[in-house]
Amino acid sequence: MSELTTYLWQKPYDAAVLEMDMEQLPGRVQHAFNAIEERLRTRIEDGGVEHRALMEARRSLGILKNMRR
């Protein structure tokens, strides 16, 4: 049995994705974007598992952000 890896940026990302209050959503999305961008500024393997997850999370947050408009 393998362990699931969780990353520090996942908690704010999950909070944004699961937010049901449309008034709270923009702040949660921004917080998640900030956490993702901070992680991308560190050493991370291009094309690695976490890098791909970060790119997908960033795309998903973009969709959430546009839903608010």
C-alpha positions as protocol buffer text, in pm:
chain_id: "A"
residue {
  index: 1
  type: MET
  ca { x: 0 y: 0 z: 0 }
}
residue {
  index: 2
  type: SER
  ca { x: 140 y: 340 z: -96 }
}
residue {
  index: 3
  type: GLU
  ca { x: 103 y: 661 z: 99 }
}
residue {
  index: 4
  type: LEU
  ca { x: -61 y: 962 z: -58 }
}
residue {
  index: 5
  type: THR
  ca { x: 161 y: 1268 z: -69 }
}
residue {
  index: 6
  type: THR
  ca { x: 8 y: 1595 z: 37 }
}
residue {
  index: 7
  type: TYR
  ca { x: 165 y: 1930 z: -33 }
}
residue {
  index: 8
  type: LEU
  ca { x: 142 y: 2251 z: 169 }
}
residue {
  index: 9
  type: TRP
  ca { x: -38 y: 2433 z: -114 }
}
residue {
  index: 10
  type: GLN
  ca { x: -314 y: 2170 z: -120 }
}
residue {
  index: 11
  type: LYS
  ca { x: -492 y: 2293 z: 194 }
}
residue {
  index: 12
  type: PRO
  ca { x: -569 y: 2640 z: 54 }
}
residue {
  index: 13
  type: TYR
  ca { x: -647 y: 2484 z: -285 }
}
residue {
  index: 14
  type: ASP
  ca { x: -895 y: 2239 z: -129 }
}
residue {
  index: 15
  type: ALA
  ca { x: -1053 y: 2523 z: 70 }
}
residue {
  index: 16
  type: ALA
  ca { x: -1110 y: 2718 z: -252 }
}
residue {
  index: 17
  type: VAL
  ca { x: -1249 y: 2424 z: -446 }
}
residue {
  index: 18
  type: LEU
  ca { x: -1485 y: 2326 z: -166 }
}
residue {
  index: 19
  type: GLU
  ca { x: -1602 y: 2680 z: -83 }
}
residue {
  index: 20
  type: MET
  ca { x: -1978 y: 2714 z: -130 }
}
residue {
  index: 21
  type: ASP
  ca { x: -2014 y: 3076 z: -16 }
}
residue {
  index: 22
  type: MET
  ca { x: -1969 y: 3290 z: -327 }
}
residue {
  index: 23
  type: GLU
  ca { x: -1871 y: 3586 z: -108 }
}
residue {
  index: 24
  type: GLN
  ca { x: -1581 y: 3386 z: 41 }
}
residue {
  index: 25
  type: LEU
  ca { x: -1475 y: 3226 z: -287 }
}
residue {
  index: 26
  type: PRO
  ca { x: -1260 y: 3509 z: -431 }
}
residue {
  index: 27
  type: GLY
  ca { x: -1044 y: 3529 z: -117 }
}
residue {
  index: 28
  type: ARG
  ca { x: -1001 y: 3155 z: -102 }
}
residue {
  index: 29
  type: VAL
  ca { x: -910 y: 3138 z: -470 }
}
residue {
  index: 30
  type: GLN
  ca { x: -654 y: 3417 z: -428 }
}
residue {
  index: 31
  type: HIS
  ca { x: -503 y: 3250 z: -123 }
}
residue {
  index: 32
  type: ALA
  ca { x: -470 y: 2924 z: -317 }
}
residue {
  index: 33
  type: PHE
  ca { x: -316 y: 3101 z: -619 }
}
residue {
  index: 34
  type: ASN
  ca { x: -63 y: 3266 z: -388 }
}
residue {
  index: 35
  type: ALA
  ca { x: 30 y: 2933 z: -228 }
}
residue {
  index: 36
  type: ILE
  ca { x: 74 y: 2771 z: -569 }
}
residue {
  index: 37
  type: GLU
  ca { x: 282 y: 3058 z: -707 }
}
residue {
  index: 38
  type: GLU
  ca { x: 501 y: 3053 z: -396 }
}
residue {
  index: 39
  type: ARG
  ca { x: 567 y: 2683 z: -444 }
}
residue {
  index: 40
  type: LEU
  ca { x: 644 y: 2731 z: -813 }
}
residue {
  index: 41
  type: ARG
  ca { x: 915 y: 2984 z: -720 }
}
residue {
  index: 42
  type: THR
  ca { x: 1103 y: 2712 z: -532 }
}
residue {
  index: 43
  type: ARG
  ca { x: 1306 y: 2426 z: -674 }
}
residue {
  index: 44
  type: ILE
  ca { x: 1066 y: 2181 z: -825 }
}
residue {
  index: 45
  type: GLU
  ca { x: 1116 y: 1919 z: -1096 }
}
residue {
  index: 46
  type: ASP
  ca { x: 965 y: 2040 z: -1425 }
}
residue {
  index: 47
  type: GLY
  ca { x: 716 y: 1783 z: -1543 }
}
residue {
  index: 48
  type: GLY
  ca { x: 730 y: 1594 z: -1214 }
}
residue {
  index: 49
  type: VAL
  ca { x: 422 y: 1476 z: -1027 }
}
residue {
  index: 50
  type: GLU
  ca { x: 394 y: 1784 z: -808 }
}
residue {
  index: 51
  type: HIS
  ca { x: 463 y: 2022 z: -1097 }
}
residue {
  index: 52
  type: ARG
  ca { x: 183 y: 1865 z: -1301 }
}
residue {
  index: 53
  type: ALA
  ca { x: -50 y: 1883 z: -999 }
}
residue {
  index: 54
  type: LEU
  ca { x: 36 y: 2252 z: -953 }
}
residue {
  index: 55
  type: MET
  ca { x: -38 y: 2330 z: -1317 }
}
residue {
  index: 56
  type: GLU
  ca { x: -372 y: 2148 z: -1302 }
}
residue {
  index: 57
  type: ALA
  ca { x: -463 y: 2320 z: -975 }
}
residue {
  index: 58
  type: ARG
  ca { x: -380 y: 2660 z: -1124 }
}
residue {
  index: 59
  type: ARG
  ca { x: -601 y: 2588 z: -1426 }
}
residue {
  index: 60
  type: SER
  ca { x: -886 y: 2478 z: -1199 }
}
residue {
  index: 61
  type: LEU
  ca { x: -857 y: 2794 z: -991 }
}
residue {
  index: 62
  type: GLY
  ca { x: -874 y: 3000 z: -1308 }
}
residue {
  index: 63
  type: ILE
  ca { x: -1206 y: 2836 z: -1390 }
}
residue {
  index: 64
  type: LEU
  ca { x: -1336 y: 2908 z: -1039 }
}
residue {
  index: 65
  type: LYS
  ca { x: -1222 y: 3269 z: -1065 }
}
residue {
  index: 66
  type: ASN
  ca { x: -1404 y: 3314 z: -1397 }
}
residue {
  index: 67
  type: MET
  ca { x: -1724 y: 3158 z: -1259 }
}
residue {
  index: 68
  type: ARG
  ca { x: -1752 y: 3452 z: -1019 }
}
residue {
  index: 69
  type: ARG
  ca { x: -1764 y: 3706 z: -1303 }
}
